[in-house]
Amino acid sequence: MTITVATARKHRKKNSLISALPWIGPAVALILLVVIWPAIELVKISFTKISLAGALGGFNGLQNFRDLFANPNLSVIALRTVIWVFLVVFLTVIISLPIAQLINQKFPGRKFVRWAMIVPWAASVVMTSIIWKWILDLSSGELNLTLTQLGIIHDDVDWLHDPRFSFYVLVFVAVFVSIPFTSFVLLAGLQSIPADLSEAASVDGATPWQIYRRIKFPLLRNSLAIATIINLINVFNSFPIIWAMTHGGPGYDTDTTTTFAYKMAFIEYNMGPSTALGAVNFFFILIIVGIYLRVTRAARIEA
Amino acid sequence: MKKVGLRRLAALAAISLVGTAFAAAPAHAAKITITVMTPNYTDAMPPYYADLEQRFMAANPDITVTHTNLSWDDILVKGRTLVATDSTPDILNLNTFSDYAAADLLYKTSDLYDAKKLADFVPAFIDNSKYNGTAYAVPDLASARMFFYNKQLLYSSGVTKVPTTWDEVTAAAKKIKAKYPKVYPIAVPLGPEEAQGEFQIWAGGNGGRYFDSAAGKWVINSKANVDTLKFLTGLVKAKLTQPNPASTNRTDAFKLFSQGKVAMINASVFFPSTLKDYKSTVDYGVAPFPHSATGHSITLGVQDYFMAFKKPGNQDAVSKYLNFLFAADNYAGFLRAAGGFIPATKSASATVDSSLLPFINQLPNAIFYPGDLAAWPKVVGAITTQVGTGVNKDPQKVLDAIQKIAEAAGTK
């Protein structure tokens, strides 16, 4: 009896896989073509010799990786990448938590506020970056003009190029473009919390802060984890903000491993180590994705 | 990188598919398609090529031309990715050629042009188009640099004579700063856009070069160059330049000059037309570039190239195309569309606009980049990224680091 049920189930499983193929086939093909194949090429190319002109040569062993790790700028850039990812994601989450709370409240014009929140997310990142680049421009920027007219500064500040500011200006813009998505993920989390929980707590005499701290925040944990990890991936990969605003400069002072890989390949014509860095970056992303999958699975099981 | 990388790979995949389609066409077929890829010197270039190629194809019905106009930024990247995927264009207009010549991808110019045409190119320019003694590209146009100054700012600050030496530059800059605290007396744009040019024109006036061709070695960290970077650092520390030279691109500096916020600047032959585009009202003068106490005034000659890639069966077609482009009338149109550059041929030089003459007169003092070395593109990359940081860090160390990269890249 048990055996027949098991075989029947197996049969059904096999059949359902075949019958599902027409439906998932296009998606699988797409993933194979635009994700798996380039990833394989990326790894393959990182072990290939590449001439100055860009022509591919034969197998190069680990030489590209040796060249990469011999680069005197790599360690500083790698450290900066960690700081960059941590700062941006941390600030984004800290700012998005109260914003999610705010747009979860009922107030007149809420729809409008929610719309306005989405705009920086909906706009292309390159566009946003270029607008900020012009706002922060030394000689024709709106920010310097405003601050001068308000009497706050007397000499124009070179926000984007002054080594004291440029990195933090980039962090600010990265946070600015990450907030909408994060807020909306957290908003979705808040809306999934049953209202009667907080009602019950307030009947028992809990203050609003206690309700948030003890009831809502713990229940937000899953959406918080997902928002954090997706932001980790986005921010780590963030190329357009840095490239559009500072090109990673001066020197390598605002480069992350992502912009550095591009700079090596197409500014310095150091193709070999650049492909190696591409592979290393991809490996890090795989690790983060692995963590993401674990967390979402844990979340699903709990739910 | 991943996102960009994936998109690029997808684009390459598409391009290489097209490439194989072309390659698959039988070689003996009478009809041939050639691809031409050029940068936009100005917005007038695409219409110029459209007209040129329409007339070319009418005269050569068996040749079809597909043309790609790209911005400078794009063409530098695309040139490299196309080689990596074996889908180079047939004809390319670019600012470097030597790495392609070294990889044996290009036709010799003697295989493309007749002797009379070749003899018409300005000899200094054709010499710069040689790799290992053989010309693999031809110059399409050239530029030279001079010292531009804002007459009003200079003279009203009590500067009576246009500076010809570094000391005079410093003295004039101090006077301007005293009179106009908001003006940056001299622009030193060492940002990635053109740091190699800005640094070379200062260092050249001190006897500094990137490459010593007689000795066949890189001399980037020579004393002359280190002293130059120290001098520039001095200007920056004294707040006589715009802030943060390492991140100031040439375009930023041009903009500041056009707004009257910079009094002195190193600029190229096309700068007057740029100022016109910016609707600048600055009354400027042009002078030879200042030099150090021990050096003499130089100008930096920069040229771009036309090159043709070797592919089965395309030699006749690319030769016809290039000879058509360099025919007197068509080439004159090219120069007009490119806007204000120095012609690369003797015949076209004979009829230039008088505003170009001061620049052409400087050409005997011109120094050139070692563009004939296959390693040069790589060295330029290191210079543009790093040389500007010398004004914040230790000039010697910064130049040592670039020297090391250059030596690793080789001297061929």
Interface residues (C-beta under 8 A of the other chain):
Chain A: V34 V35 P38 E41 L42 I50 S51 L52 A53 G54 A55 L56 P72 L138 S139 S140 D158 L160 H161 D162 P163 S166 N237 F239 T246 H247 G249 P250 G251 Y252 D253 T257 T258 T259 A261 Y262 K263 A265 F266 I267 E268 Y269 N270 M271 L277 G278 N281 F282 I285
Chain B: M1 K2 K3 V4 G5 L6 L9 A10 L76 V77 G79 R80 T81 L82 V83 A84 D86 D99 Y100 A102 A103 L105 G191 P192 Q242 P243 N244 A246 S247 T248 D252 K255 L256 Q259 K261 A374 A375 P377 K378 G381 A382 T384 T385 Q386 G388 T389 N392 A401 I405 A409
